[in-house]
Amino acid sequence: GHRITARFEGQLQTKLLARQFELFAYRPRRHQRRRRWSSAMWKNQTYILTTKDITILQTMYDRRHALTDAVRQLLRHKLDNASVVFNDDINADVVTLNTRVRYRIAKGQPQTAIITQGQMDGMVGQCLPLNTLRGLGLLGLTEAAELALPRPHNATPDRLVVEAVLFSLKQPDGSVCSRKPPGTGSGLSTMPRSSHDG
């Protein structure tokens, strides 16, 4: 009886080891399905954000758990690589919050939308909220600038192109953001940027 018990335990241990090996061998394939976007696609990319824009993005980053992985990584990249200007010093060719912009994806048909902080009632399809890849991607770009947008399943990134900044909407107090014509000075400030930990 002792020999039978020992042999049964040995067979059981062998099966457990085999099962552990199968799980270990399968694990890399499972992890490959989880796309980790590399910031290499945005190498040397620069963005110009107003003080209002940067404040909103910092608040979004504090609540990043509600965002998709791709939006989170693009958000962190923009915060780490942005040049900040005062609201009154922004040039007319820079995409900011509440501006209407004409853009396209690669060689597709041009589209027009307003960059908004969130979804606006009655404007479905007419606005791009900052919690979307396209809305966040356009923010801080200048006319003719391009940005690669990640796509699921390791597909080739979309090429987002800014065709024109059309106009800026009025602010809640009724004022209109003053815009400097392109080429009249960047008005860049030297505001320090804090690092963001994942």
C-alpha positions as CSV (number, residue, x, y, z in Angstrom):
1,G,0.0,0.0,0.0
2,H,2.9,2.4,0.7
3,R,4.4,1.8,-2.8
4,I,1.0,2.5,-4.5
5,T,0.6,5.7,-2.5
6,A,4.1,6.9,-3.3
7,R,3.6,6.1,-7.0
8,F,0.3,7.9,-7.1
9,E,1.8,11.0,-5.4
10,G,4.7,10.9,-8.0
11,Q,2.2,10.8,-10.9
12,L,0.2,13.7,-9.3
13,Q,3.4,15.8,-8.9
14,T,4.3,15.1,-12.6
15,K,0.9,16.2,-13.8
16,L,1.1,19.3,-11.7
17,L,4.5,20.2,-13.1
18,A,3.3,19.6,-16.6
19,R,0.3,21.8,-16.0
20,Q,2.5,24.6,-14.6
21,F,4.8,24.4,-17.6
22,E,1.7,24.7,-20.0
23,L,0.5,27.8,-18.1
24,F,4.0,29.3,-18.1
25,A,4.5,28.6,-21.9
26,Y,1.1,30.1,-22.7
27,R,1.6,33.3,-20.6
28,P,3.7,35.2,-23.1
29,R,1.1,34.7,-25.9
30,R,-1.5,36.1,-23.6
31,H,0.6,39.2,-22.7
32,Q,1.3,39.8,-26.4
33,R,-2.4,40.7,-26.8
34,R,-2.0,43.6,-24.4
35,R,-0.8,46.5,-26.5
36,R,1.8,48.8,-24.9
37,W,2.1,51.9,-27.0
38,S,5.7,53.1,-27.3
39,S,6.4,56.9,-27.1
40,A,8.9,56.3,-29.9
41,M,6.2,57.1,-32.5
42,W,6.1,60.6,-31.0
43,K,9.8,61.2,-31.0
44,N,10.8,64.9,-31.5
45,Q,7.1,65.8,-31.5
46,T,6.4,69.2,-29.9
47,Y,3.1,70.8,-28.6
48,I,2.2,74.3,-27.7
49,L,-0.4,74.5,-24.9
50,T,-2.0,77.5,-23.2
51,T,-2.0,77.8,-19.4
52,K,-5.7,76.8,-19.5
53,D,-5.0,73.8,-21.7
54,I,-2.2,72.5,-19.5
55,T,-4.3,72.8,-16.3
56,I,-7.1,70.8,-17.9
57,L,-4.7,68.1,-19.1
58,Q,-3.1,67.9,-15.6
59,T,-6.6,67.3,-14.1
60,M,-7.3,64.6,-16.7
61,Y,-4.0,62.9,-15.8
62,D,-5.0,62.9,-12.1
63,R,-8.2,61.0,-13.2
64,R,-6.4,58.9,-15.8
65,H,-8.0,55.6,-14.6
66,A,-11.1,56.5,-16.5
67,L,-9.2,56.8,-19.8
68,T,-8.1,54.2,-22.3
69,D,-4.5,53.0,-22.4
70,A,-3.7,54.8,-25.6
71,V,-5.2,58.1,-24.4
72,R,-3.4,57.8,-21.1
73,Q,0.0,57.4,-22.8
74,L,-0.6,60.2,-25.3
75,L,-1.7,62.5,-22.4
76,R,1.4,61.8,-20.4
77,H,3.6,62.4,-23.5
78,K,1.9,65.7,-24.2
79,L,2.3,66.9,-20.6
80,D,6.0,65.9,-20.6
81,N,6.8,67.6,-24.0
82,A,4.6,70.7,-24.0
83,S,5.7,74.3,-24.3
84,V,3.4,76.5,-22.3
85,V,2.2,79.9,-23.4
86,F,-0.1,82.5,-21.8
87,N,-3.6,82.5,-23.2
88,D,-3.3,85.9,-24.8
89,D,0.0,85.0,-26.5
90,I,-1.0,81.9,-28.5
91,N,-0.5,82.2,-32.2
92,A,-3.4,81.8,-34.6
93,D,-2.2,78.6,-36.2
94,V,-2.2,76.6,-32.9
95,V,-5.0,74.2,-32.0
96,T,-6.3,75.0,-28.5
97,L,-9.4,74.2,-26.5
98,N,-12.6,75.6,-28.1
99,T,-11.1,76.1,-31.5
100,R,-12.7,74.8,-34.7
101,V,-10.1,72.9,-36.7
102,R,-10.1,71.2,-40.1
103,Y,-8.1,67.9,-40.1
104,R,-7.8,64.7,-41.9
105,I,-6.6,61.1,-41.3
106,A,-3.8,60.3,-43.8
107,K,-5.2,61.0,-47.3
108,G,-8.8,60.8,-46.2
109,Q,-11.4,63.5,-46.6
110,P,-11.0,66.6,-44.5
111,Q,-13.3,66.8,-41.4
112,T,-14.2,69.8,-39.3
113,A,-14.7,69.7,-35.5
114,I,-14.5,71.8,-32.4
115,I,-12.0,70.8,-29.7
116,T,-14.0,70.6,-26.4
117,Q,-13.2,69.6,-22.9
118,G,-16.1,67.1,-22.9
119,Q,-19.0,66.0,-24.9
120,M,-21.5,68.8,-25.7
121,D,-25.3,68.3,-26.0
122,G,-26.7,68.9,-29.4
123,M,-23.2,68.8,-31.0
124,V,-22.7,65.1,-31.6
125,G,-20.3,64.6,-34.5
126,Q,-19.3,68.3,-34.4
127,C,-16.9,68.2,-31.5
128,L,-13.9,66.2,-30.5
129,P,-13.6,65.9,-26.7
130,L,-10.1,65.7,-25.1
131,N,-10.8,62.2,-23.8
132,T,-10.7,60.9,-27.4
133,L,-7.5,60.2,-29.3
134,R,-8.3,62.6,-32.1
135,G,-9.3,65.4,-29.8
136,L,-6.3,65.1,-27.5
137,G,-4.1,64.4,-30.5
138,L,-5.0,67.7,-32.2
139,L,-4.5,69.8,-29.1
140,G,-1.3,71.8,-29.2
141,L,-0.5,71.1,-32.9
142,T,0.1,73.8,-35.5
143,E,-1.3,74.0,-39.0
144,A,0.3,71.3,-41.3
145,A,1.6,69.4,-38.3
146,E,1.1,65.6,-38.1
147,L,0.8,63.1,-35.3
148,A,0.7,59.3,-35.3
149,L,-2.3,57.9,-33.5
150,P,-2.1,54.3,-32.2
151,R,-4.6,51.7,-33.4
152,P,-5.7,48.4,-31.8
153,H,-4.3,45.0,-32.7
154,N,-0.8,46.3,-33.7
155,A,-2.3,48.0,-36.8
156,T,-0.4,50.7,-38.5
157,P,-0.9,54.0,-36.7
158,D,-3.3,56.6,-38.2
159,R,-1.6,59.8,-39.4
160,L,-3.5,62.8,-38.1
161,V,-2.9,66.0,-40.1
162,V,-4.0,69.5,-39.2
163,E,-5.1,71.4,-42.3
164,A,-6.3,74.6,-40.8
165,V,-7.3,76.3,-37.5
166,L,-10.5,78.1,-38.5
167,F,-11.6,80.1,-35.4
168,S,-11.8,80.2,-31.7
169,L,-15.2,80.0,-29.8
170,K,-16.1,82.6,-27.3
171,Q,-15.2,82.0,-23.7
172,P,-17.9,81.6,-21.0
173,D,-17.5,85.2,-20.0
174,G,-18.2,86.4,-23.5
175,S,-14.7,87.4,-24.4
176,V,-12.8,86.1,-27.4
177,C,-9.3,84.7,-27.2
178,S,-6.9,87.1,-28.8
179,R,-4.8,85.3,-31.4
180,K,-1.4,86.5,-32.7
181,P,-0.9,86.0,-36.4
182,P,1.6,83.3,-37.2
183,G,5.2,84.4,-37.2
184,T,4.8,87.3,-34.7
185,G,6.6,85.5,-31.9
186,S,5.9,82.4,-29.9
187,G,5.3,84.1,-26.6
188,L,6.7,81.0,-24.9
189,S,6.9,81.1,-21.2
190,T,9.5,79.4,-19.0
191,M,7.0,77.7,-16.7
192,P,8.5,74.5,-15.3
193,R,6.9,71.2,-16.0
194,S,6.6,68.5,-13.4
195,S,7.3,64.9,-14.2
196,H,4.4,62.5,-14.2
197,D,4.7,59.0,-12.8
198,G,2.6,56.2,-14.1
